Amino acid sequence: MWKVKSGVEADTFVPVDVGTYMKAGTSVICVVRGAFLNKLAPGAYRLEVRAGNDGGKSTAWRSAEFVVKEAAPLNVGEF
């Protein structure tokens, strides 16, 4: 994950073995991972991901940009 303006790496993710996510009869593998957004400073970020195998083949990089904003103060009396 990268900060858009500076290009500085903000976080990395450990590679995942998708074998446990595979389902018979489909070539689509759904993998869900979490990002610790509460650890990111407010700003624009780009998440980049790709899939690869042990043989060195991989998909093209895919990316998504998102913005982390500072949370508004919580008014406890509203609950």
mmCIF file of the N, C-alpha and C atoms, coordinates in Angstrom:
data_MODEL
# 
_entry.id   MODEL 
# 
loop_
_atom_site.group_PDB 
_atom_site.id 
_atom_site.type_symbol 
_atom_site.label_atom_id 
_atom_site.label_alt_id 
_atom_site.label_comp_id 
_atom_site.label_asym_id 
_atom_site.label_entity_id 
_atom_site.label_seq_id 
_atom_site.pdbx_PDB_ins_code 
_atom_site.Cartn_x 
_atom_site.Cartn_y 
_atom_site.Cartn_z 
_atom_site.occupancy 
_atom_site.B_iso_or_equiv 
_atom_site.pdbx_formal_charge 
_atom_site.auth_seq_id 
_atom_site.auth_comp_id 
_atom_site.auth_asym_id 
_atom_site.auth_atom_id 
_atom_site.pdbx_PDB_model_num 
ATOM 1   N N  . MET A 1 1  ? 0.863   -1.152  0.000   1.00 0.00 ? 1  MET A N  1 
ATOM 2   C CA . MET A 1 1  ? 0.000   0.000   0.000   1.00 0.00 ? 1  MET A CA 1 
ATOM 3   C C  . MET A 1 1  ? 0.918   1.226   0.000   1.00 0.00 ? 1  MET A C  1 
ATOM 4   N N  . TRP A 1 2  ? 0.580   2.213   -0.822  1.00 0.00 ? 2  TRP A N  1 
ATOM 5   C CA . TRP A 1 2  ? 1.435   3.377   -1.024  1.00 0.00 ? 2  TRP A CA 1 
ATOM 6   C C  . TRP A 1 2  ? 0.689   4.674   -0.769  1.00 0.00 ? 2  TRP A C  1 
ATOM 7   N N  . LYS A 1 3  ? 1.396   5.679   -0.261  1.00 0.00 ? 3  LYS A N  1 
ATOM 8   C CA . LYS A 1 3  ? 0.838   7.021   -0.179  1.00 0.00 ? 3  LYS A CA 1 
ATOM 9   C C  . LYS A 1 3  ? 0.890   7.601   -1.587  1.00 0.00 ? 3  LYS A C  1 
ATOM 10  N N  . VAL A 1 4  ? -0.218  8.114   -2.073  1.00 0.00 ? 4  VAL A N  1 
ATOM 11  C CA . VAL A 1 4  ? -0.306  8.556   -3.455  1.00 0.00 ? 4  VAL A CA 1 
ATOM 12  C C  . VAL A 1 4  ? 0.627   9.726   -3.749  1.00 0.00 ? 4  VAL A C  1 
ATOM 13  N N  . LYS A 1 5  ? 0.604   10.762  -2.927  1.00 0.00 ? 5  LYS A N  1 
ATOM 14  C CA . LYS A 1 5  ? 1.386   11.961  -3.227  1.00 0.00 ? 5  LYS A CA 1 
ATOM 15  C C  . LYS A 1 5  ? 2.889   11.739  -3.113  1.00 0.00 ? 5  LYS A C  1 
ATOM 16  N N  . SER A 1 6  ? 3.330   11.052  -2.080  1.00 0.00 ? 6  SER A N  1 
ATOM 17  C CA . SER A 1 6  ? 4.765   10.898  -1.843  1.00 0.00 ? 6  SER A CA 1 
ATOM 18  C C  . SER A 1 6  ? 5.357   9.641   -2.474  1.00 0.00 ? 6  SER A C  1 
ATOM 19  N N  . GLY A 1 7  ? 4.522   8.644   -2.760  1.00 0.00 ? 7  GLY A N  1 
ATOM 20  C CA . GLY A 1 7  ? 5.027   7.378   -3.275  1.00 0.00 ? 7  GLY A CA 1 
ATOM 21  C C  . GLY A 1 7  ? 5.695   6.518   -2.212  1.00 0.00 ? 7  GLY A C  1 
ATOM 22  N N  . VAL A 1 8  ? 5.575   6.911   -0.944  1.00 0.00 ? 8  VAL A N  1 
ATOM 23  C CA . VAL A 1 8  ? 6.179   6.175   0.163   1.00 0.00 ? 8  VAL A CA 1 
ATOM 24  C C  . VAL A 1 8  ? 5.308   4.965   0.510   1.00 0.00 ? 8  VAL A C  1 
ATOM 25  N N  . GLU A 1 9  ? 5.953   3.820   0.715   1.00 0.00 ? 9  GLU A N  1 
ATOM 26  C CA . GLU A 1 9  ? 5.215   2.617   1.088   1.00 0.00 ? 9  GLU A CA 1 
ATOM 27  C C  . GLU A 1 9  ? 4.662   2.781   2.496   1.00 0.00 ? 9  GLU A C  1 
ATOM 28  N N  . ALA A 1 10 ? 3.360   2.544   2.657   1.00 0.00 ? 10 ALA A N  1 
ATOM 29  C CA . ALA A 1 10 ? 2.704   2.722   3.948   1.00 0.00 ? 10 ALA A CA 1 
ATOM 30  C C  . ALA A 1 10 ? 2.512   1.407   4.688   1.00 0.00 ? 10 ALA A C  1 
ATOM 31  N N  . ASP A 1 11 ? 2.370   0.303   3.971   1.00 0.00 ? 11 ASP A N  1 
ATOM 32  C CA . ASP A 1 11 ? 2.140   -0.991  4.605   1.00 0.00 ? 11 ASP A CA 1 
ATOM 33  C C  . ASP A 1 11 ? 2.365   -2.078  3.569   1.00 0.00 ? 11 ASP A C  1 
ATOM 34  N N  . THR A 1 12 ? 2.738   -3.264  4.016   1.00 0.00 ? 12 THR A N  1 
ATOM 35  C CA . THR A 1 12 ? 2.873   -4.414  3.125   1.00 0.00 ? 12 THR A CA 1 
ATOM 36  C C  . THR A 1 12 ? 2.088   -5.573  3.722   1.00 0.00 ? 12 THR A C  1 
ATOM 37  N N  . PHE A 1 13 ? 1.781   -6.530  2.886   1.00 0.00 ? 13 PHE A N  1 
ATOM 38  C CA . PHE A 1 13 ? 1.019   -7.687  3.324   1.00 0.00 ? 13 PHE A CA 1 
ATOM 39  C C  . PHE A 1 13 ? 1.815   -8.955  3.051   1.00 0.00 ? 13 PHE A C  1 
ATOM 40  N N  . VAL A 1 14 ? 1.707   -9.902  3.933   1.00 0.00 ? 14 VAL A N  1 
ATOM 41  C CA . VAL A 1 14 ? 2.388   -11.181 3.783   1.00 0.00 ? 14 VAL A CA 1 
ATOM 42  C C  . VAL A 1 14 ? 1.701   -11.962 2.662   1.00 0.00 ? 14 VAL A C  1 
ATOM 43  N N  . PRO A 1 15 ? 2.471   -12.613 1.779   1.00 0.00 ? 15 PRO A N  1 
ATOM 44  C CA . PRO A 1 15 ? 1.845   -13.444 0.747   1.00 0.00 ? 15 PRO A CA 1 
ATOM 45  C C  . PRO A 1 15 ? 0.938   -14.508 1.369   1.00 0.00 ? 15 PRO A C  1 
ATOM 46  N N  . VAL A 1 16 ? -0.126  -14.864 0.644   1.00 0.00 ? 16 VAL A N  1 
ATOM 47  C CA . VAL A 1 16 ? -1.129  -15.802 1.147   1.00 0.00 ? 16 VAL A CA 1 
ATOM 48  C C  . VAL A 1 16 ? -1.173  -17.032 0.253   1.00 0.00 ? 16 VAL A C  1 
ATOM 49  N N  . ASP A 1 17 ? -1.149  -18.217 0.845   1.00 0.00 ? 17 ASP A N  1 
ATOM 50  C CA . ASP A 1 17 ? -1.348  -19.454 0.098   1.00 0.00 ? 17 ASP A CA 1 
ATOM 51  C C  . ASP A 1 17 ? -2.847  -19.627 -0.076  1.00 0.00 ? 17 ASP A C  1 
ATOM 52  N N  . VAL A 1 18 ? -3.328  -19.556 -1.311  1.00 0.00 ? 18 VAL A N  1 
ATOM 53  C CA . VAL A 1 18 ? -4.772  -19.574 -1.559  1.00 0.00 ? 18 VAL A CA 1 
ATOM 54  C C  . VAL A 1 18 ? -5.355  -20.978 -1.646  1.00 0.00 ? 18 VAL A C  1 
ATOM 55  N N  . GLY A 1 19 ? -4.546  -21.991 -1.432  1.00 0.00 ? 19 GLY A N  1 
ATOM 56  C CA . GLY A 1 19 ? -5.034  -23.367 -1.512  1.00 0.00 ? 19 GLY A CA 1 
ATOM 57  C C  . GLY A 1 19 ? -6.253  -23.623 -0.649  1.00 0.00 ? 19 GLY A C  1 
ATOM 58  N N  . THR A 1 20 ? -6.297  -23.037 0.527   1.00 0.00 ? 20 THR A N  1 
ATOM 59  C CA . THR A 1 20 ? -7.433  -23.259 1.423   1.00 0.00 ? 20 THR A CA 1 
ATOM 60  C C  . THR A 1 20 ? -8.682  -22.507 0.971   1.00 0.00 ? 20 THR A C  1 
ATOM 61  N N  . TYR A 1 21 ? -8.530  -21.562 0.053   1.00 0.00 ? 21 TYR A N  1 
ATOM 62  C CA . TYR A 1 21 ? -9.675  -20.783 -0.429  1.00 0.00 ? 21 TYR A CA 1 
ATOM 63  C C  . TYR A 1 21 ? -10.278 -21.368 -1.717  1.00 0.00 ? 21 TYR A C  1 
ATOM 64  N N  . MET A 1 22 ? -9.606  -22.341 -2.324  1.00 0.00 ? 22 MET A N  1 
ATOM 65  C CA . MET A 1 22 ? -10.077 -22.905 -3.595  1.00 0.00 ? 22 MET A CA 1 
ATOM 66  C C  . MET A 1 22 ? -11.348 -23.725 -3.399  1.00 0.00 ? 22 MET A C  1 
ATOM 67  N N  . LYS A 1 23 ? -12.250 -23.649 -4.405  1.00 0.00 ? 23 LYS A N  1 
ATOM 68  C CA . LYS A 1 23 ? -13.485 -24.437 -4.381  1.00 0.00 ? 23 LYS A CA 1 
ATOM 69  C C  . LYS A 1 23 ? -13.587 -25.209 -5.685  1.00 0.00 ? 23 LYS A C  1 
ATOM 70  N N  . ALA A 1 24 ? -13.967 -26.464 -5.595  1.00 0.00 ? 24 ALA A N  1 
ATOM 71  C CA . ALA A 1 24 ? -14.086 -27.317 -6.770  1.00 0.00 ? 24 ALA A CA 1 
ATOM 72  C C  . ALA A 1 24 ? -15.105 -26.746 -7.753  1.00 0.00 ? 24 ALA A C  1 
ATOM 73  N N  . GLY A 1 25 ? -14.785 -26.813 -9.026  1.00 0.00 ? 25 GLY A N  1 
ATOM 74  C CA . GLY A 1 25 ? -15.725 -26.401 -10.067 1.00 0.00 ? 25 GLY A CA 1 
ATOM 75  C C  . GLY A 1 25 ? -15.635 -24.943 -10.466 1.00 0.00 ? 25 GLY A C  1 
ATOM 76  N N  . THR A 1 26 ? -14.728 -24.172 -9.893  1.00 0.00 ? 26 THR A N  1 
ATOM 77  C CA . THR A 1 26 ? -14.604 -22.769 -10.282 1.00 0.00 ? 26 THR A CA 1 
ATOM 78  C C  . THR A 1 26 ? -13.133 -22.373 -10.373 1.00 0.00 ? 26 THR A C  1 
ATOM 79  N N  . SER A 1 27 ? -12.840 -21.493 -11.304 1.00 0.00 ? 27 SER A N  1 
ATOM 80  C CA . SER A 1 27 ? -11.466 -20.994 -11.436 1.00 0.00 ? 27 SER A CA 1 
ATOM 81  C C  . SER A 1 27 ? -11.280 -19.682 -10.682 1.00 0.00 ? 27 SER A C  1 
ATOM 82  N N  . VAL A 1 28 ? -12.343 -19.187 -10.051 1.00 0.00 ? 28 VAL A N  1 
ATOM 83  C CA . VAL A 1 28 ? -12.281 -17.955 -9.279  1.00 0.00 ? 28 VAL A CA 1 
ATOM 84  C C  . VAL A 1 28 ? -11.950 -18.299 -7.827  1.00 0.00 ? 28 VAL A C  1 
ATOM 85  N N  . ILE A 1 29 ? -10.981 -17.602 -7.279  1.00 0.00 ? 29 ILE A N  1 
ATOM 86  C CA . ILE A 1 29 ? -10.593 -17.813 -5.882  1.00 0.00 ? 29 ILE A CA 1 
ATOM 87  C C  . ILE A 1 29 ? -10.797 -16.501 -5.138  1.00 0.00 ? 29 ILE A C  1 
ATOM 88  N N  . CYS A 1 30 ? -11.690 -16.492 -4.171  1.00 0.00 ? 30 CYS A N  1 
ATOM 89  C CA . CYS A 1 30 ? -11.974 -15.291 -3.386  1.00 0.00 ? 30 CYS A CA 1 
ATOM 90  C C  . CYS A 1 30 ? -11.138 -15.315 -2.107  1.00 0.00 ? 30 CYS A C  1 
ATOM 91  N N  . VAL A 1 31 ? -10.331 -14.292 -1.933  1.00 0.00 ? 31 VAL A N  1 
ATOM 92  C CA . VAL A 1 31 ? -9.487  -14.166 -0.749  1.00 0.00 ? 31 VAL A CA 1 
ATOM 93  C C  . VAL A 1 31 ? -9.785  -12.810 -0.118  1.00 0.00 ? 31 VAL A C  1 
ATOM 94  N N  . VAL A 1 32 ? -10.048 -12.809 1.164   1.00 0.00 ? 32 VAL A N  1 
ATOM 95  C CA . VAL A 1 32 ? -10.336 -11.562 1.864   1.00 0.00 ? 32 VAL A CA 1 
ATOM 96  C C  . VAL A 1 32 ? -9.257  -11.341 2.916   1.00 0.00 ? 32 VAL A C  1 
ATOM 97  N N  . ARG A 1 33 ? -8.668  -10.171 2.893   1.00 0.00 ? 33 ARG A N  1 
ATOM 98  C CA . ARG A 1 33 ? -7.667  -9.795  3.886   1.00 0.00 ? 33 ARG A CA 1 
ATOM 99  C C  . ARG A 1 33 ? -8.039  -8.428  4.423   1.00 0.00 ? 33 ARG A C  1 
ATOM 100 N N  . GLY A 1 34 ? -7.668  -8.145  5.619   1.00 0.00 ? 34 GLY A N  1 
ATOM 101 C CA . GLY A 1 34 ? -7.968  -6.853  6.228   1.00 0.00 ? 34 GLY A CA 1 
ATOM 102 C C  . GLY A 1 34 ? -6.766  -5.925  6.190   1.00 0.00 ? 34 GLY A C  1 
ATOM 103 N N  . ALA A 1 35 ? -7.044  -4.651  6.180   1.00 0.00 ? 35 ALA A N  1 
ATOM 104 C CA . ALA A 1 35 ? -6.000  -3.638  6.275   1.00 0.00 ? 35 ALA A CA 1 
ATOM 105 C C  . ALA A 1 35 ? -6.264  -2.830  7.534   1.00 0.00 ? 35 ALA A C  1 
ATOM 106 N N  . PHE A 1 36 ? -5.236  -2.492  8.246   1.00 0.00 ? 36 PHE A N  1 
ATOM 107 C CA . PHE A 1 36 ? -5.383  -1.741  9.484   1.00 0.00 ? 36 PHE A CA 1 
ATOM 108 C C  . PHE A 1 36 ? -5.474  -0.249  9.167   1.00 0.00 ? 36 PHE A C  1 
ATOM 109 N N  . LEU A 1 37 ? -6.640  0.170   8.699   1.00 0.00 ? 37 LEU A N  1 
ATOM 110 C CA . LEU A 1 37 ? -6.826  1.562   8.299   1.00 0.00 ? 37 LEU A CA 1 
ATOM 111 C C  . LEU A 1 37 ? -6.667  2.527   9.461   1.00 0.00 ? 37 LEU A C  1 
ATOM 112 N N  . ASN A 1 38 ? -6.934  2.060   10.676  1.00 0.00 ? 38 ASN A N  1 
ATOM 113 C CA . ASN A 1 38 ? -6.795  2.941   11.842  1.00 0.00 ? 38 ASN A CA 1 
ATOM 114 C C  . ASN A 1 38 ? -5.333  3.291   12.117  1.00 0.00 ? 38 ASN A C  1 
ATOM 115 N N  . LYS A 1 39 ? -4.389  2.593   11.498  1.00 0.00 ? 39 LYS A N  1 
ATOM 116 C CA . LYS A 1 39 ? -2.974  2.894   11.673  1.00 0.00 ? 39 LYS A CA 1 
ATOM 117 C C  . LYS A 1 39 ? -2.446  3.854   10.607  1.00 0.00 ? 39 LYS A C  1 
ATOM 118 N N  . LEU A 1 40 ? -3.279  4.169   9.613   1.00 0.00 ? 40 LEU A N  1 
ATOM 119 C CA . LEU A 1 40 ? -2.850  5.055   8.533   1.00 0.00 ? 40 LEU A CA 1 
ATOM 120 C C  . LEU A 1 40 ? -3.182  6.503   8.858   1.00 0.00 ? 40 LEU A C  1 
ATOM 121 N N  . ALA A 1 41 ? -2.250  7.386   8.576   1.00 0.00 ? 41 ALA A N  1 
ATOM 122 C CA . ALA A 1 41 ? -2.502  8.814   8.734   1.00 0.00 ? 41 ALA A CA 1 
ATOM 123 C C  . ALA A 1 41 ? -3.492  9.257   7.660   1.00 0.00 ? 41 ALA A C  1 
ATOM 124 N N  . PRO A 1 42 ? -4.278  10.288  7.926   1.00 0.00 ? 42 PRO A N  1 
ATOM 125 C CA . PRO A 1 42 ? -5.189  10.793  6.886   1.00 0.00 ? 42 PRO A CA 1 
ATOM 126 C C  . PRO A 1 42 ? -4.405  11.109  5.605   1.00 0.00 ? 42 PRO A C  1 
ATOM 127 N N  . GLY A 1 43 ? -5.020  10.788  4.468   1.00 0.00 ? 43 GLY A N  1 
ATOM 128 C CA . GLY A 1 43 ? -4.375  11.046  3.185   1.00 0.00 ? 43 GLY A CA 1 
ATOM 129 C C  . GLY A 1 43 ? -4.870  10.085  2.129   1.00 0.00 ? 43 GLY A C  1 
ATOM 130 N N  . ALA A 1 44 ? -4.342  10.235  0.916   1.00 0.00 ? 44 ALA A N  1 
ATOM 131 C CA . ALA A 1 44 ? -4.714  9.386   -0.209  1.00 0.00 ? 44 ALA A CA 1 
ATOM 132 C C  . ALA A 1 44 ? -3.731  8.221   -0.310  1.00 0.00 ? 44 ALA A C  1 
ATOM 133 N N  . TYR A 1 45 ? -4.260  7.029   -0.584  1.00 0.00 ? 45 TYR A N  1 
ATOM 134 C CA . TYR A 1 45 ? -3.454  5.818   -0.675  1.00 0.00 ? 45 TYR A CA 1 
ATOM 135 C C  . TYR A 1 45 ? -3.829  5.024   -1.917  1.00 0.00 ? 45 TYR A C  1 
ATOM 136 N N  . ARG A 1 46 ? -2.902  4.168   -2.353  1.00 0.00 ? 46 ARG A N  1 
ATOM 137 C CA . ARG A 1 46 ? -3.163  3.248   -3.461  1.00 0.00 ? 46 ARG A CA 1 
ATOM 138 C C  . ARG A 1 46 ? -2.780  1.843   -3.001  1.00 0.00 ? 46 ARG A C  1 
ATOM 139 N N  . LEU A 1 47 ? -3.729  0.923   -3.087  1.00 0.00 ? 47 LEU A N  1 
ATOM 140 C CA . LEU A 1 47 ? -3.506  -0.478  -2.763  1.00 0.00 ? 47 LEU A CA 1 
ATOM 141 C C  . LEU A 1 47 ? -3.220  -1.204  -4.068  1.00 0.00 ? 47 LEU A C  1 
ATOM 142 N N  . GLU A 1 48 ? -2.119  -1.953  -4.129  1.00 0.00 ? 48 GLU A N  1 
ATOM 143 C CA . GLU A 1 48 ? -1.754  -2.707  -5.323  1.00 0.00 ? 48 GLU A CA 1 
ATOM 144 C C  . GLU A 1 48 ? -1.658  -4.184  -4.970  1.00 0.00 ? 48 GLU A C  1 
ATOM 145 N N  . VAL A 1 49 ? -2.290  -5.041  -5.784  1.00 0.00 ? 49 VAL A N  1 
ATOM 146 C CA . VAL A 1 49 ? -2.271  -6.485  -5.538  1.00 0.00 ? 49 VAL A CA 1 
ATOM 147 C C  . VAL A 1 49 ? -2.087  -7.236  -6.846  1.00 0.00 ? 49 VAL A C  1 
ATOM 148 N N  . ARG A 1 50 ? -1.569  -8.453  -6.729  1.00 0.00 ? 50 ARG A N  1 
ATOM 149 C CA . ARG A 1 50 ? -1.498  -9.369  -7.862  1.00 0.00 ? 50 ARG A CA 1 
ATOM 150 C C  . ARG A 1 50 ? -1.420  -10.787 -7.332  1.00 0.00 ? 50 ARG A C  1 
ATOM 151 N N  . ALA A 1 51 ? -1.725  -11.741 -8.184  1.00 0.00 ? 51 ALA A N  1 
ATOM 152 C CA . ALA A 1 51 ? -1.657  -13.152 -7.815  1.00 0.00 ? 51 ALA A CA 1 
ATOM 153 C C  . ALA A 1 51 ? -0.501  -13.790 -8.574  1.00 0.00 ? 51 ALA A C  1 
ATOM 154 N N  . GLY A 1 52 ? 0.160   -14.752 -7.936  1.00 0.00 ? 52 GLY A N  1 
ATOM 155 C CA . GLY A 1 52 ? 1.262   -15.463 -8.582  1.00 0.00 ? 52 GLY A CA 1 
ATOM 156 C C  . GLY A 1 52 ? 1.317   -16.893 -8.105  1.00 0.00 ? 52 GLY A C  1 
ATOM 157 N N  . ASN A 1 53 ? 2.102   -17.702 -8.814  1.00 0.00 ? 53 ASN A N  1 
ATOM 158 C CA . ASN A 1 53 ? 2.246   -19.097 -8.397  1.00 0.00 ? 53 ASN A CA 1 
ATOM 159 C C  . ASN A 1 53 ? 3.720   -19.433 -8.189  1.00 0.00 ? 53 ASN A C  1 
ATOM 160 N N  . ASP A 1 54 ? 3.981   -20.641 -7.725  1.00 0.00 ? 54 ASP A N  1 
ATOM 161 C CA . ASP A 1 54 ? 5.354   -21.069 -7.452  1.00 0.00 ? 54 ASP A CA 1 
ATOM 162 C C  . ASP A 1 54 ? 6.195   -21.158 -8.724  1.00 0.00 ? 54 ASP A C  1 
ATOM 163 N N  . GLY A 1 55 ? 5.542   -21.248 -9.882  1.00 0.00 ? 55 GLY A N  1 
ATOM 164 C CA . GLY A 1 55 ? 6.257   -21.349 -11.153 1.00 0.00 ? 55 GLY A CA 1 
ATOM 165 C C  . GLY A 1 55 ? 6.716   -20.009 -11.703 1.00 0.00 ? 55 GLY A C  1 
ATOM 166 N N  . GLY A 1 56 ? 6.437   -18.932 -10.977 1.00 0.00 ? 56 GLY A N  1 
ATOM 167 C CA . GLY A 1 56 ? 6.882   -17.613 -11.419 1.00 0.00 ? 56 GLY A CA 1 
ATOM 168 C C  . GLY A 1 56 ? 5.883   -16.860 -12.278 1.00 0.00 ? 56 GLY A C  1 
ATOM 169 N N  . LYS A 1 57 ? 4.744   -17.463 -12.567 1.00 0.00 ? 57 LYS A N  1 
ATOM 170 C CA . LYS A 1 57 ? 3.721   -16.759 -13.347 1.00 0.00 ? 57 LYS A CA 1 
ATOM 171 C C  . LYS A 1 57 ? 2.893   -15.887 -12.415 1.00 0.00 ? 57 LYS A C  1 
ATOM 172 N N  . SER A 1 58 ? 2.459   -14.728 -12.916 1.00 0.00 ? 58 SER A N  1 
ATOM 173 C CA . SER A 1 58 ? 1.618   -13.853 -12.091 1.00 0.00 ? 58 SER A CA 1 
ATOM 174 C C  . SER A 1 58 ? 0.676   -13.040 -12.962 1.00 0.00 ? 58 SER A C  1 
ATOM 175 N N  . THR A 1 59 ? -0.357  -12.540 -12.339 1.00 0.00 ? 59 THR A N  1 
ATOM 176 C CA . THR A 1 59 ? -1.318  -11.685 -13.026 1.00 0.00 ? 59 THR A CA 1 
ATOM 177 C C  . THR A 1 59 ? -0.736  -10.272 -13.121 1.00 0.00 ? 59 THR A C  1 
ATOM 178 N N  . ALA A 1 60 ? -1.416  -9.435  -13.858 1.00 0.00 ? 60 ALA A N  1 
ATOM 179 C CA . ALA A 1 60 ? -1.051  -8.019  -13.892 1.00 0.00 ? 60 ALA A CA 1 
ATOM 180 C C  . ALA A 1 60 ? -1.374  -7.405  -12.531 1.00 0.00 ? 60 ALA A C  1 
ATOM 181 N N  . TRP A 1 61 ? -0.672  -6.334  -12.180 1.00 0.00 ? 61 TRP A N  1 
ATOM 182 C CA . TRP A 1 61 ? -0.984  -5.615  -10.945 1.00 0.00 ? 61 TRP A CA 1 
ATOM 183 C C  . TRP A 1 61 ? -2.350  -4.977  -11.070 1.00 0.00 ? 61 TRP A C  1 
ATOM 184 N N  . ARG A 1 62 ? -3.124  -5.027  -10.031 1.00 0.00 ? 62 ARG A N  1 
ATOM 185 C CA . ARG A 1 62 ? -4.420  -4.342  -9.936  1.00 0.00 ? 62 ARG A CA 1 
ATOM 186 C C  . ARG A 1 62 ? -4.294  -3.324  -8.823  1.00 0.00 ? 62 ARG A C  1 
ATOM 187 N N  . SER A 1 63 ? -4.947  -2.180  -8.978  1.00 0.00 ? 63 SER A N  1 
ATOM 188 C CA . SER A 1 63 ? -4.832  -1.168  -7.932  1.00 0.00 ? 63 SER A CA 1 
ATOM 189 C C  . SER A 1 63 ? -6.171  -0.498  -7.661  1.00 0.00 ? 63 SER A C  1 
ATOM 190 N N  . ALA A 1 64 ? -6.278  0.057   -6.489  1.00 0.00 ? 64 ALA A N  1 
ATOM 191 C CA . ALA A 1 64 ? -7.451  0.833   -6.082  1.00 0.00 ? 64 ALA A CA 1 
ATOM 192 C C  . ALA A 1 64 ? -6.955  1.977   -5.216  1.00 0.00 ? 64 ALA A C  1 
ATOM 193 N N  . GLU A 1 65 ? -7.460  3.165   -5.482  1.00 0.00 ? 65 GLU A N  1 
ATOM 194 C CA . GLU A 1 65 ? -7.088  4.320   -4.667  1.00 0.00 ? 65 GLU A CA 1 
ATOM 195 C C  . GLU A 1 65 ? -8.217  4.628   -3.691  1.00 0.00 ? 65 GLU A C  1 
ATOM 196 N N  . PHE A 1 66 ? -7.838  5.068   -2.492  1.00 0.00 ? 66 PHE A N  1 
ATOM 197 C CA . PHE A 1 66 ? -8.826  5.415   -1.477  1.00 0.00 ? 66 PHE A CA 1 
ATOM 198 C C  . PHE A 1 66 ? -8.256  6.517   -0.597  1.00 0.00 ? 66 PHE A C  1 
ATOM 199 N N  . VAL A 1 67 ? -9.123  7.147   0.157   1.00 0.00 ? 67 VAL A N  1 
ATOM 200 C CA . VAL A 1 67 ? -8.724  8.244   1.029   1.00 0.00 ? 67 VAL A CA 1 
ATOM 201 C C  . VAL A 1 67 ? -9.083  7.900   2.466   1.00 0.00 ? 67 VAL A C  1 
ATOM 202 N N  . VAL A 1 68 ? -8.147  8.127   3.368   1.00 0.00 ? 68 VAL A N  1 
ATOM 203 C CA . VAL A 1 68 ? -8.386  7.980   4.798   1.00 0.00 ? 68 VAL A CA 1 
ATOM 204 C C  . VAL A 1 68 ? -8.591  9.379   5.348   1.00 0.00 ? 68 VAL A C  1 
ATOM 205 N N  . LYS A 1 69 ? -9.738  9.595   5.976   1.00 0.00 ? 69 LYS A N  1 
ATOM 206 C CA . LYS A 1 69 ? -10.043 10.907  6.547   1.00 0.00 ? 69 LYS A CA 1 
ATOM 207 C C  . LYS A 1 69 ? -10.029 10.823  8.061   1.00 0.00 ? 69 LYS A C  1 
ATOM 208 N N  . GLU A 1 70 ? -9.741  11.944  8.688   1.00 0.00 ? 70 GLU A N  1 
ATOM 209 C CA . GLU A 1 70 ? -9.781  12.005  10.143  1.00 0.00 ? 70 GLU A CA 1 
ATOM 210 C C  . GLU A 1 70 ? -11.230 11.879  10.593  1.00 0.00 ? 70 GLU A C  1 
ATOM 211 N N  . ALA A 1 71 ? -11.458 11.062  11.595  1.00 0.00 ? 71 ALA A N  1 
ATOM 212 C CA . ALA A 1 71 ? -12.816 10.846  12.086  1.00 0.00 ? 71 ALA A CA 1 
ATOM 213 C C  . ALA A 1 71 ? -13.327 12.086  12.808  1.00 0.00 ? 71 ALA A C  1 
ATOM 214 N N  . ALA A 1 72 ? -14.607 12.322  12.664  1.00 0.00 ? 72 ALA A N  1 
ATOM 215 C CA . ALA A 1 72 ? -15.245 13.417  13.399  1.00 0.00 ? 72 ALA A CA 1 
ATOM 216 C C  . ALA A 1 72 ? -15.301 13.034  14.870  1.00 0.00 ? 72 ALA A C  1 
ATOM 217 N N  . PRO A 1 73 ? -15.253 14.010  15.757  1.00 0.00 ? 73 PRO A N  1 
ATOM 218 C CA . PRO A 1 73 ? -15.342 13.702  17.191  1.00 0.00 ? 73 PRO A CA 1 
ATOM 219 C C  . PRO A 1 73 ? -16.642 12.960  17.507  1.00 0.00 ? 73 PRO A C  1 
ATOM 220 N N  . LEU A 1 74 ? -16.558 11.996  18.368  1.00 0.00 ? 74 LEU A N  1 
ATOM 221 C CA . LEU A 1 74 ? -17.719 11.204  18.765  1.00 0.00 ? 74 LEU A CA 1 
ATOM 222 C C  . LEU A 1 74 ? -18.442 11.920  19.895  1.00 0.00 ? 74 LEU A C  1 
ATOM 223 N N  . ASN A 1 75 ? -19.725 12.189  19.708  1.00 0.00 ? 75 ASN A N  1 
ATOM 224 C CA . ASN A 1 75 ? -20.531 12.808  20.724  1.00 0.00 ? 75 ASN A CA 1 
ATOM 225 C C  . ASN A 1 75 ? -21.268 11.701  21.468  1.00 0.00 ? 75 ASN A C  1 
ATOM 226 N N  . VAL A 1 76 ? -20.763 11.321  22.606  1.00 0.00 ? 76 VAL A N  1 
ATOM 227 C CA . VAL A 1 76 ? -21.295 10.172  23.355  1.00 0.00 ? 76 VAL A CA 1 
ATOM 228 C C  . VAL A 1 76 ? -22.746 10.412  23.743  1.00 0.00 ? 76 VAL A C  1 
ATOM 229 N N  . GLY A 1 77 ? -23.173 11.635  23.945  1.00 0.00 ? 77 GLY A N  1 
ATOM 230 C CA . GLY A 1 77 ? -24.547 11.949  24.348  1.00 0.00 ? 77 GLY A CA 1 
ATOM 231 C C  . GLY A 1 77 ? -25.576 11.638  23.288  1.00 0.00 ? 77 GLY A C  1 
ATOM 232 N N  . GLU A 1 78 ? -25.164 11.371  22.046  1.00 0.00 ? 78 GLU A N  1 
ATOM 233 C CA . GLU A 1 78 ? -26.127 11.091  20.962  1.00 0.00 ? 78 GLU A CA 1 
ATOM 234 C C  . GLU A 1 78 ? -26.635 9.667   20.994  1.00 0.00 ? 78 GLU A C  1 
ATOM 235 N N  . PHE A 1 79 ? -26.059 8.804   21.823  1.00 0.00 ? 79 PHE A N  1 
ATOM 236 C CA . PHE A 1 79 ? -26.469 7.403   21.832  1.00 0.00 ? 79 PHE A CA 1 
ATOM 237 C C  . PHE A 1 79 ? -27.484 7.156   22.864  1.00 0.00 ? 79 PHE A C  1 
# 
